[in-house]
Amino acid sequence: MNLLLQLLANGIVNGAMFALLAIGFGLVYRSLRVFHVAYGACFVLSAFVYYLLVTCGGWPWWLAGLGSIATSAAIGTLMEAGFYWPFYRRRISSEAVLVASLGLAIMLENVMALLFGNEVAAIPRGLSQSVTLGPVRLTMIQIAQFAICTSVASAVFLLLRLPSFKIVLGMGENTELVQTLGHSLPRYRMLVLGLASGIAAVPACLVMTDVGMDVHAGMSYLLIAAVAVLAGGVARAPGWLLGAYLVAVLQSVVIWKFSAKWTGLVAFALLLAILLFRREGLVGLHKRKEEG
Amino acid sequence: MINSISPLDADNSGILVFKDLHKRFGDIAVLKGVSGKLVPGQISAFVGPNGAGKTTLFQLLTGELKPDRGSATLNGQNILGSSPYRLAGRGIGKLFQDVRAFPNLSILDNVIVAIVARQSYRDKPFDFGLVRNGRSQVLAKKAREYLSRVGFDANEEALAKNLSWGNQKLLALARLLAGEFRCVFLDEPIAGISTLMANRMVPLIRELAEAGVAVALIEHEITFVESLANDVIVMNEGVVIDSGSASEVLSHAETREICLGL
């Protein structure tokens, strides 16, 4: 029982990080209708920027974190301006954009492999202090991960409540109407990609500080983000959080009864189950009867 | 004879003047030199059979399409080739033929999005308005005023996707009012709605014109045109075949027969 509680606690901490990952992915998918495959590579890239700033630059962790967030946001913005926007302007199909995004992800991954090698990189640290709460023991890094990610997620949700961000949500529903009302589509698209990439940098830095990462980790993190958004329900941001926590807790708890090697399967299984039995997601919007 | 009627004289006295607009889609010439003007405070109705080029003309003037040839100016400044959001920023609004809304946003938020756009481009064009628009209560109050003006009686927190067709039209009109445009294009504003709902829209459109807005509308319903329009422009096969005051043009038997099927 104690083990289950410990695994649940670990799952909740991971859930906080997955939630941020899902918010970034969900923002892009919901408002740009782009399945941003390169998001995973962007996530890894921001982790390695953090790694470089701390290990080579000697920056303090918080400054390196801010540097990584800023770099990631800039890369996301450039990605939109130089990559996704030309596709959008030429009315390229979303399927073709998805494949192109996959190509971009592979390219980024290979460039990172050339620069950083294929080994796992981690920020050198001593043994972390831990806090015991009844049967549950959490390291200080885990507590920091949960606190930082929850704070950032709360800030993003406050941001989403601003009237200007209703445009961001509306953008995915009717792009033409957004423009006809006078909103600059290129600017808002860049804002979304920049924000999403900046958000993803937060858990990236925290993972790099804890267990480390290799340059090929992007696809598995992308899968987690995508499953969280699709399972939680694309239309509602709270659903992305629910999906993220569900994936994280299930991944953690599966170790209790099975083996750690089965954790990767959990995300797929959850996605299949949701798509088969509740296609609008866990927090999907109710449809009119005639919509079917 | 229809052919002897000269096209609308396109001088520069109107707020929006367009001259000799041409547009082809492949081998098909949809517009073959259309000229005209939209005047502040006036309602100009564009009538004609399907395929006459009315919607294409609106799409050219609202930035959705680019013409092959011709010119269009708003207060003397070129507007052709500008993107829809830039034209909206310069005061050109549009009500789409197929009702468009943000389906998963609430009714209130649908109007707020229009108000935020107007504030953003009029106050600070390069500002995302993230902080300035944070006073959501003020915006909500304004949005309610616009909804009230169009006589909207549905729950403001309901999602737009759950509205009836007629109410979605009213919502679109509220959004158009919230944009405070100087020139608006209404593409079949009463298509598919009940007579009762259409009668609610007539005074609202008239109010827009009375407020000094140049209103252009496409409509097939002749009684609606007669009750509303100051000017009528009749189009057929990509050209203007008749134009003038509504009473004059609609009295031409041949125009009524060919274009309105009467």
Interface residues (C-beta under 8 A of the other chain):
Chain A: L159 R161 L162 P163 S164 F165 K166 I167 L169 G170 E173 N174 E176 L177 V178 Q179 T180 L181 G182 H183 S184 L185 R187 Y188 L191 A235 L285 K287 R288 E291
Chain B: T62 E64 S83 P84 Y85 A88 G89 G93 K94 F96 R100 A101 F102 P103 N104 L105 D109 N110 I112 V113 A114 I115 V116 A117 R118 S120 Y121 F128 G129 L130 V131 N133 G134 S136 L139 L159 K161 N162 R175 G179
